[in-house]
């Protein structure tokens, strides 16, 4: 057989392999091996066919070895290899081959392969630079060039001039009549419109519409791109009209409209479009169903979601794995958001295939339902954890009172090689806020800066709260003022911080500044500002802001807002106004209302109101220990010891146990916990002795123990000793013993600080000449030189 005949046979066989790839990949290797063993020396077209078949079968390394054996590879071999590396997302090797191609050999197809590679790999800037280089080198772009270059420009366009310039280039090239080029140009217009102001956005969408109207032929991409453009420009009405004017029933366009409504929170409208699509007989795919299920999940339409679930189950008898995965993930999300975690778990268990979205959805369900033990167990089972799963678990632990576990998990995540994102930092910082772990919070702040997340809004908001809840309100102020951008959460956090620290007037000033910055207050904003008024006794101001909720901002007050107002009136001794407000409520008073009335009447010793509020609370929340304790305290204050015994017997009969007083302080990076009458702490005896010595000095300045806070009918001497064993006193004394002189003492308590301790700390701060900061269950108290920041209004 002569060389020419052999070459033709090899070429025919390799062309057949290329068409049948990857089924006959092994045959191609056999042919290649036969060439080598027979001593056949292939020409360029044989080498090119070998490179092509290896690339198509995803064996680029073999293709590159063949390429390296060619003395002078032609432009075909180079282009095929560039395209293969680009598809495999290895732009470094693709560019290496491209750069090694002499300028004289580069043609339009070679440039197209490289530009397309950058465009598909989201490197719009380099793709456009290469397109400009191509034009400077007098290599004429074709329709494929413009399609790729326009796709790249759509990734980076943020100036309308770029759109006009590329449009002019398309017109001059004569490729404007090609549908793919026009579609890509429309995409540039709409994506640029979405990133600009309203006026510029409108002009760009008008240009896109003009181009659309001039097109001789439109396809599914054309209509879908226009609808997506209107959606991204927040013109849903225009998008809906456009959909109604569509000449053909393109499913992707309908999907874009449904997804657009979901994205903008228009869930009923999304479901209406879904129904119309179904009634018109337009085929619905996994994208359609996931968008519709998302509308049901986000809109709380559980029953509609169930009906859709039944419809999918009935109509899709043999779904593909891809369809099953996406739709089942959406169903899991639907059920857990509707509070049906067990149903979500049942779907998860039956899924033929799962991904990280599936695992994260179930984990989120358990966390949202506050079923943390199950969440922790499930988290351990996740085969491949990613940042999203770590974020859900750490944030869930932080928000559900497992701060210490959240911090341990944060450290474990870093140990396993994951770099925390700003949302994970937010969860860890929130844990420090709950625990009062200031030093740990400062370390996280430093790490946040080192990793480049200092401009994160979510982390910044968490830090403001952390510093405030750890007693360093000045640091919270500095951080707030240095934040790059602020949202309503930021303002709410800072207002709440000032309120908690007894700086009511500063909180009101900040609220007024917020309004000047055109930040609309929300429900939470008014909760924080009303709390600021309540903590500072600002009755007139509180009444004004409460009235402005409805009158100026159309926010209907809910039970929480009413409860704070009642708390404000009661603390100020305005019981008649509190009762009038309760009568005016558009709903029956719940436990939150009666709790405020009970606390206020207890402060002022109003036995009648205290008894009335307690009666309602014992019916509404019989398991809540605070009601029994306050009622018992009230009776004890007036010496009604028989009634005290009755209340305590009722607690015992109902199995109610008082939450023990607990205080803690951070010393040398360790948290030291003290209980009332503590005997367990290793240095508690030294603490008691120190308190005794300190008590003598305090009494010289006029301190008299207030024995009414001892709720037992015992001798005066025993009552004084009982007061000295309160957990907050033990924690403060330990801090005074252990922390260096001049350092503030920061103590945290789970319950409200008692009146005697509050009075004692004022004298104590004067004796030791140090600032004592106590965070109780309601607020912060800063004791300094015999005064408290609360002004005794607590």
MARKEPA-838889 format. One record per residue (C-alpha): residue in one letter; x, y, z. Coordinates in steps of 0.02 Angstrom, whole numbers, padded with zeros to 5 digits, always signed. Example, Ala and Ser with C-alpha at 12.3 -4.5 7.8 and 13.67 -1.06 7.14 Angstrom:
a+00615-00225+00390 s+00684-00053+00357 
This chain:
x+00000+00000+00000 x+00074+00170-00050 x+00094+00313+00073 x-00047+00417-00002 x-00172+00274+00010 x-00120+00238+00190 x-00137+00422+00236 x-00311+00430+00159 x-00364+00274+00255 x-00298+00342+00421 x-00383+00508+00389 x-00550+00425+00350 x-00541+00318+00506 x-00498+00467+00616 x-00638+00573+00541 x-00758+00430+00584 x-00690+00429+00763 x-00717+00617+00777 x-00898+00599+00725 x-00930+00453+00845 x-00833+00524+00993 x-00815+00470+01130 x-00877+00295+01085 x-00731+00257+00969 x-00596+00346+01069 x-00507+00180+01099 x-00509+00148+00911 x-00423+00316+00882 x-00285+00266+01003 x-00266+00100+00912 x-00250+00192+00745 x-00122+00310+00822 x-00023+00162+00891 x-00027+00077+00720 x+00044+00234+00640 x+00189+00234+00763 x+00231+00049+00749 x+00219+00050+00559 x+00339+00195+00544 x+00209+00303+00457 x+00249+00489+00459 x+00087+00586+00463 x+00059+00751+00376 x-00023+00903+00454 x-00202+00851+00419 x-00174+00682+00507 x-00096+00769+00658 x-00242+00889+00663 x-00369+00747+00659 x-00278+00660+00803 x-00277+00820+00904 x-00462+00845+00868 x-00516+00670+00919 x-00413+00677+01080 x-00486+00848+01124 x-00663+00791+01091 x-00638+00641+01204 x-00572+00754+01344 x-00395+00687+01332 x-00312+00855+01306 x-00146+00796+01377 x-00131+00668+01234 x-00182+00803+01110 x-00044+00917+01178 x+00086+00778+01160 x+00037+00756+00977 x+00044+00945+00957 x+00220+00950+01027 x+00279+00822+00897 x+00228+00935+00752 x+00381+01032+00690 x+00280+01185+00640 x+00098+01168+00700 x-00024+01254+00584 x-00164+01371+00637 x-00293+01230+00637 x-00198+01127+00767 x-00170+01281+00873 x-00351+01335+00867 x-00419+01162+00911 x-00305+01152+01062 x-00344+01330+01117 x-00530+01292+01108 x-00509+01130+01206 x-00411+01212+01347 x-00535+01355+01355 x-00679+01233+01371 x-00585+01144+01510 x-00563+01315+01598 x-00374+01306+01582 x-00350+01481+01512 x-00166+01485+01558 x-00119+01346+01436 x-00243+01410+01306 x-00162+01583+01312 x+00012+01503+01308 x-00027+01419+01143 x-00112+01576+01076 x+00034+01688+01124 x+00153+01563+01042 x+00060+01582+00877 x+00148+01707+00762 x+00044+01862+00725 x+00054+01825+00540 x-00032+01656+00567 x-00173+01714+00682 x-00340+01717+00593 x-00520+01755+00641 x-00556+01577+00700 x-00403+01576+00813 x-00451+01742+00892 x-00631+01681+00910 x-00574+01528+01009 x-00473+01634+01131 x-00604+01773+01151 x-00740+01643+01176 x-00633+01557+01307 x-00613+01717+01409 x-00797+01761+01389 x-00860+01590+01444 x-00741+01595+01593 x-00811+01765+01650 x-00653+01865+01610 x-00738+02003+01514 x-00596+02130+01523 x-00465+02016+01444 x-00589+01960+01309 x-00623+02141+01259 x-00436+02182+01260 x-00406+02035+01142 x-00550+02092+01030 x-00472+02265+01018 x-00301+02189+00982 x-00381+02085+00844 x-00453+02240+00761 x-00289+02335+00775 x-00203+02188+00689 x-00326+02205+00542 x-00402+02034+00573 x-00583+02049+00522 x-00710+01995+00656 x-00858+01888+00601 x-01026+01855+00682 x-00950+01728+00805 x-00820+01857+00858 x-00953+01987+00894 x-01062+01861+00986 x-00918+01815+01102 x-00856+01994+01122 x-01031+02057+01162 x-01055+01919+01289 x-00892+01975+01370 x-00946+02158+01368 x-01111+02110+01453 x-01007+02048+01601 x-00921+02216+01629 x-01024+02353+01545 x-01062+02497+01663 x-01060+02643+01541 x-01186+02675+01403 x-01046+02736+01288 x-00975+02560+01282 x-01143+02497+01220 x-01155+02629+01082 x-00975+02598+01024 x-00999+02411+01009 x-01166+02437+00923 x-01080+02548+00793 x-00945+02416+00766 x-01079+02283+00735 x-01168+02393+00607 x-01006+02433+00515 x-00958+02249+00508 x-01123+02202+00427 x-01160+02066+00555 x-01308+02155+00633 x-01432+02047+00536 x-01368+01888+00622 x-01490+01840+00760 x-01356+01781+00882 x-01262+01947+00865 x-01421+02050+00891 x-01466+01944+01042 x-01293+01972+01117 x-01307+02159+01084 x-01478+02167+01168 x-01402+02074+01316 x-01267+02207+01331 x-01398+02345+01332 x-01508+02263+01464 x-01365+02212+01578 x-01292+02386+01572 x-01465+02458+01604 x-01481+02354+01762 x-01323+02432+01835 x-01363+02615+01801 x-01482+02747+01868 x-01666+02750+01822 x-01653+02881+01685 x-01504+02799+01597 x-01582+02629+01622 x-01739+02685+01529 x-01639+02751+01381 x-01539+02591+01367 x-01695+02483+01376 x-01771+02594+01241 x-01618+02561+01132 x-01635+02375+01164 x-01820+02383+01118 x-01779+02477+00956 x-01651+02344+00910 x-01779+02210+00951 x-01910+02292+00838 x-01785+02302+00693 x-01739+02118+00699 x-01799+02017+00550 x-01796+01854+00648 x-01817+01829+00835 x-01791+01671+00934 x-01820+01613+01113 x-01662+01699+01172 x-01720+01866+01101 x-01885+01868+01195 x-01809+01799+01355 x-01670+01928+01357 x-01792+02072+01336 x-01906+02010+01475 x-01756+01982+01589 x-01697+02159+01550 x-01862+02238+01602 x-01864+02132+01759 x-01688+02184+01808 x-01733+02366+01775 x-01877+02347+01899 x-02009+02373+01764 x-02114+02218+01794 x-02267+02292+01707 x-02168+02315+01546 x-02100+02138+01559 x-02276+02070+01583 x-02341+02167+01431 x-02195+02103+01331 x-02234+01925+01379 x-02415+01950+01327 x-02359+02012+01156 x-02249+01861+01120 x-02292+01780+00953 x-02232+01607+01003 x-02244+01514+01167 x-02062+01508+01220 x-02049+01420+01388 x-01886+01508+01438 x-01970+01678+01423 x-02114+01623+01535 x-01987+01554+01659 x-01897+01721+01660 x-02059+01811+01702 x-02102+01692+01845 x-01924+01705+01915 x-01932+01895+01899 x-02090+01905+02003 x-02015+01790+02135 x-01856+01894+02142 x-01956+02052+02173 x-02066+01973+02306 x-02223+01969+02195 x-02268+01790+02240 x-02455+01789+02195 x-02412+01863+02024 x-02280+01729+01996 x-02407+01592+02031 x-02534+01675+01915 x-02409+01672+01770 x-02372+01491+01813 x-02558+01449+01799 x-02574+01539+01632 x-02422+01446+01567 x-02500+01281+01618 x-02671+01321+01543 x-02590+01371+01378 x-02506+01201+01368 x-02329+01271+01371 x-02209+01135+01430 x-02145+01165+01607 x-01971+01112+01658 x-01870+01103+01818 x-01836+01290+01811 x-02024+01326+01802 x-02064+01215+01949 x-01922+01275+02059 x-01974+01457+02033 x-02157+01418+02070 x-02109+01319+02226 x-01999+01464+02282 x-02148+01579+02265 x-02250+01463+02376 x-02109+01447+02503 x-02069+01633+02514 x-02251+01686+02509 x-02306+01561+02642 x-02427+01476+02522 x-02406+01303+02596 x-02569+01233+02528 x-02529+01293+02351 x-02357+01215+02370 x-02434+01048+02418 x-02548+01054+02266 x-02400+01092+02155 x-02305+00948+02235 x-02450+00831+02194 x-02457+00897+02015 x-02270+00865+01988 x-02284+00691+02064 x-02431+00650+01950 x-02362+00719+01786 x-02177+00675+01798 x-02173+00486+01807 x-01992+00463+01754 x-01899+00624+01791 x-01715+00643+01752 x-01591+00649+01895 x-01561+00834+01859 x-01747+00871+01865 x-01770+00771+02025 x-01624+00855+02112 x-01677+01035+02077 x-01863+01008+02109 x-01836+00905+02267 x-01720+01039+02335 x-01858+01167+02307 x-01985+01052+02391 x-01874+01027+02543 x-01858+01217+02557 x-02046+01238+02537 x-02090+01119+02678 x-01961+01179+02803 x-02009+01361+02774 x-02189+01312+02806 x-02133+01238+02972 x-02150+01058+02915 x-01973+00996+02944 x-02022+00813+02959 x-02106+00817+02787 x-01950+00901+02717 x-01843+00764+02794 x-01954+00631+02716 x-01928+00705+02542 x-01741+00717+02575 x-01733+00534+02626 x-01815+00479+02462 x-01706+00587+02347 x-01612+00479+02219 x-01468+00603+02218 x-01420+00748+02332 x-01302+00896+02328 x-01244+01023+02457 x-01404+01124+02426 x-01507+00974+02483 x-01408+00950+02643 x-01406+01137+02680 x-01594+01151+02655 x-01632+01017+02786 x-01503+01090+02904 x-01584+01262+02885 x-01753+01184+02923 x-01695+01112+03089 x-01609+01275+03136 x-01760+01382+03092 x-01871+01265+03194 x-01748+01283+03340 x-01724+01094+03341 x-01539+01117+03375 x-01497+00943+03438 x-01562+00869+03276 x-01472+01005+03179 x-01307+00964+03264 x-01330+00779+03230 x-01376+00810+03048 x-01229+00928+03024 x-01109+00791+03075 x-01183+00678+02939 x-01156+00801+02795 x-01027+00716+02681 x-00955+00873+02601 x-00973+01032+02702 x-00953+01199+02617 x-00955+01379+02678 x-01145+01384+02665 x-01170+01235+02783 x-01043+01304+02906 x-01130+01473+02901 x-01302+01400+02935 x-01240+01295+03081 x-01132+01428+03164 x-01264+01563+03145 x-01400+01444+03206 x-01302+01400+03362 x-01267+01583+03396 x-01448+01637+03377 x-01518+01494+03481 x-01414+01518+03638 x-01270+01400+03598 x-01137+01535+03586 x-00995+01432+03657 x-01029+01289+03536 x-01038+01413+03392 x-00865+01479+03433 x-00794+01303+03447 x-00869+01260+03278 x-00795+01419+03204 x-00622+01363+03262 x-00652+01187+03196 x-00701+01258+03026 x-00538+01355+03016 x-00440+01201+03071 x-00517+01104+02927 x-00451+01233+02803 x-00605+01340+02769 x-00579+01528+02764 x-00727+01611+02850 x-00835+01730+02749 x-00913+01886+02823 x-01077+01797+02862 x-00987+01665+02965 x-00896+01804+03056 x-01066+01880+03095 x-01123+01719+03178 x-00964+01701+03281 x-00967+01884+03333 x-01150+01867+03383 x-01096+01724+03497 x-00968+01837+03581 x-01105+01966+03608 x-01218+01839+03693 x-01077+01773+03802 x-01003+01942+03842 x-00835+01877+03778 x-00757+02045+03736 x-00577+01986+03710 x-00632+01847+03595 x-00740+01971+03500 x-00592+02089+03481 x-00487+01945+03412 x-00622+01905+03285 x-00627+02089+03237 x-00439+02087+03206 x-00452+01926+03104 x-00596+02002+03004 x-00483+02148+02955 x-00337+02033+02913 x-00446+01933+02793 x-00512+02090+02708 x-00693+02086+02768 x-00688+02250+02866 x-00809+02333+02743 x-00940+02197+02764 x-01108+02267+02815 x-01168+02110+02905 x-01006+02091+03003 x-01004+02277+03045 x-01181+02268+03113 x-01135+02116+03218 x-00982+02206+03286 x-01084+02358+03338 x-01200+02244+03436 x-01055+02144+03507 x-00961+02295+03576 x-01123+02366+03645 x-01176+02204+03729 x-01001+02181+03801 x-01014+02350+03886 x-00900+02452+03772 x-01027+02570+03696 x-00894+02697+03646 x-00811+02565+03535 x-00981+02529+03458 x-01000+02715+03419 x-00827+02726+03338 x-00861+02573+03232 x-01032+02637+03180 x-00957+02804+03125 x-00819+02716+03025 x-00933+02596+02929 x-00925+02619+02740 x-01111+02597+02717 x-01258+02587+02835 x-01430+02508+02823 x-01580+02510+02939 x-01505+02364+03037 x-01349+02468+03073 x-01451+02615+03136 x-01564+02502+03239 x-01412+02416+03317 x-01333+02582+03368 x-01496+02655+03435 x-01524+02496+03536 x-01345+02506+03602 x-01370+02683+03666 x-01537+02634+03743 x-01463+02484+03834 x-01327+02593+03907 x-01444+02725+03976 x-01406+02855+03843 x-01586+02889+03798 x-01566+03066+03731 x-01419+03015+03621 x-01527+02873+03553 x-01664+02998+03507 x-01537+03114+03424 x-01470+02968+03322 x-01647+02921+03269 x-01678+03098+03207 x-01513+03092+03112 x-01568+02928+03034 x-01726+03012+02970 x-01622+03154+02895 x-01520+03023+02801 x-01684+02964+02720 x-01674+02793+02803 x-01852+02735+02827 x-01885+02670+03003 x-01963+02498+03015 x-02050+02398+03150 x-01884+02357+03235 x-01828+02539+03233 x-01979+02590+03333 x-01953+02448+03456 x-01777+02513+03489 x-01826+02696+03503 x-01973+02658+03618 x-01857+02552+03725 x-01738+02700+03736 x-01881+02807+03799 x-01934+02673+03923 x-01759+02650+03994 x-01738+02838+04017 x-01913+02884+04076 x-01950+02992+03923 x-02139+02978+03928 x-02179+03128+03816 x-02055+03074+03684 x-02112+02893+03690 x-02293+02944+03665 x-02242+03052+03515 x-02146+02914+03428 x-02281+02785+03464 x-02412+02898+03382 x-02298+02936+03234 x-02285+02751+03190 x-02462+02749+03121 x-02483+02933+03077 x-02319+02965+02986 x-02253+02795+02932 x-02409+02687+02917 x-02335+02554+03031 x-02469+02468+03135 x-02405+02442+03313 x-02405+02262+03368 x-02408+02186+03542 x-02221+02217+03569 x-02241+02404+03537 x-02391+02415+03654 x-02297+02317+03787 x-02150+02439+03785 x-02269+02587+03798 x-02357+02507+03947 x-02186+02474+04024 x-02142+02658+03997 x-02304+02720+04078 x-02289+02599+04225 x-02106+02642+04259 x-02159+02825+04266 x-02302+02782+04384 x-02436+02828+04255 x-02544+02675+04285 x-02707+02754+04225 x-02628+02791+04055 x-02562+02614+04047 x-02735+02543+04081 x-02814+02660+03953 x-02688+02603+03823 x-02729+02420+03859 x-02914+02457+03833 x-02879+02544+03668 x-02783+02399+03592 x-02863+02320+03437 x-02828+02146+03508 x-02843+02057+03675 x-02691+02083+03786 x-02569+01939+03784 x-02433+01883+03903 x-02311+02018+03844 x-02435+02155+03897 x-02469+02083+04069 x-02282+02055+04098 x-02250+02241+04071 x-02392+02287+04188 x-02330+02164+04318 x-02151+02229+04313 x-02207+02410+04323 x-02327+02383+04467 x-02192+02285+04561 x-02070+02431+04546 x-02195+02552+04624 x-02270+02428+04746 x-02444+02435+04669 x-02514+02276+04747 x-02683+02283+04659 x-02613+02296+04484 x-02477+02170+04524 x-02607+02043+04579 x-02718+02076+04427 x-02574+02057+04304 x-02511+01901+04392 x-02684+01822+04384 x-02689+01841+04195 x-02511+01779+04174 x-02541+01625+04280 x-02681+01581+04157 x-02586+01625+03998 x-02410+01563+04042 x-02422+01453+04197 x-02250+01380+04160 x-02161+01549+04171 x-02067+01564+04335 x-02049+01755+04335 x-02234+01782+04374 x-02224+01678+04532 x-02062+01760+04586 x-02123+01939+04565 x-02287+01900+04654 x-02192+01814+04794 x-02073+01962+04807 x-02219+02084+04817 x-02298+01987+04960 x-02130+01974+05049 x-02103+02162+05038 x-02262+02194+05137 x-02232+02050+05257 x-02372+01938+05193 x-02272+01780+05225 x-02424+01664+05218 x-02458+01724+05040 x-02274+01699+04999 x-02291+01519+05058 x-02449+01495+04952 x-02361+01557+04796 x-02212+01444+04827 x-02326+01295+04859 x-02415+01332+04694 x-02245+01332+04607 x-02202+01166+04687 x-02370+01088+04643 x-02351+01143+04462 x-02170+01088+04450 x-02107+01265+04420 x-01927+01297+04469 x-01849+01469+04487 x-01708+01503+04367 x-01555+01521+04478 x-01462+01686+04478 x-01301+01670+04380 x-01165+01798+04346 x-01002+01783+04250 x-00845+01883+04216 x-00699+01861+04095 x-00527+01860+04176 x-00367+01806+04086 x-00467+01739+03937 x-00569+01625+04051 x-00752+01643+04095 x-00782+01631+04284 x-00961+01589+04332 x-01040+01623+04502 x-01208+01565+04570 x-01305+01634+04718 x-01235+01562+04881 x-01090+01495+04778 x-00980+01363+04858 x-00908+01284+04701 x-00789+01415+04632 x-00610+01377+04683 x-00580+01550+04756 x-00753+01584+04827 x-00692+01589+05009 x-00568+01727+04966 x-00708+01819+04876 x-00820+01813+05031 x-00679+01881+05141 x-00644+02020+05017 x-00830+02068+05013 x-00834+02076+05203 x-00686+02197+05208 x-00762+02298+05067 x-00930+02304+05156 x-00851+02389+05307 x-00780+02527+05194 x-00947+02548+05105 x-01041+02566+05269 x-00923+02708+05319 x-00988+02802+05165 x-01169+02771+05214 x-01213+02605+05132 x-01355+02515+05220 x-01404+02341+05156 x-01584+02342+05094 x-01650+02184+05175 x-01819+02193+05090 x-01735+02101+04946 x-01710+01949+05059 x-01867+01850+05032 x-01864+01750+05193 x-01934+01791+05365 x-01767+01784+05458 x-01663+01890+05575 x-01584+02051+05508 x-01406+01985+05525 x-01447+01832+05420 x-01531+01941+05290 x-01374+02048+05271 x-01269+01892+05244 x-01395+01826+05116 x-01376+01988+05017 x-01187+01968+05013 x-01203+01799+04924 x-01291+01866+04770 x-01202+01807+04613 x-01170+01980+04541 x-01083+02037+04702 x-00971+01882+04698 x-00925+01911+04515 x-00887+02096+04541 x-00781+02060+04694 x-00683+01927+04599 x-00651+02052+04459 x-00590+02182+04583 x-00471+02054+04657 x-00401+01989+04492 x-00404+02129+04363 x-00267+02262+04362 x-00303+02428+04447 x-00391+02548+04330 x-00467+02413+04220 x-00657+02420+04215 x-00753+02275+04291 x-00877+02198+04169 x-01001+02074+04242 x-01147+01989+04155 x-01302+01920+04239 x-01444+01814+04173 x-01579+01897+04280 x-01626+02074+04327 x-01506+02150+04454 x-01581+02166+04628 x-01606+02335+04711 x-01482+02307+04851 x-01345+02253+04730 x-01381+02406+04624 x-01362+02519+04776 x-01208+02424+04838 x-01115+02442+04673 x-01136+02631+04680 x-01047+02634+04848 x-00923+02502+04791 x-00871+02605+04639 x-00836+02752+04754 x-00733+02649+04876 x-00623+02563+04745 x-00622+02712+04625 x-00657+02602+04473 x-00794+02586+04346 x-00909+02437+04372 x-01015+02384+04224 x-01156+02259+04249 x-01265+02191+04109 x-01422+02111+04179 x-01566+02030+04087 x-01632+02200+04028 x-01494+02330+04011 x-01322+02395+04060 x-01279+02487+04220 x-01119+02590+04225 x-01070+02626+04405 x-00942+02762+04428 x-00899+02869+04579 x-01060+02827+04669 x-01178+02854+04521 x-01263+02739+04395 x-01291+02778+04212 x-01473+02726+04226 x-01511+02871+04341 x-01600+02746+04455 x-01734+02729+04321 x-01735+02542+04296 
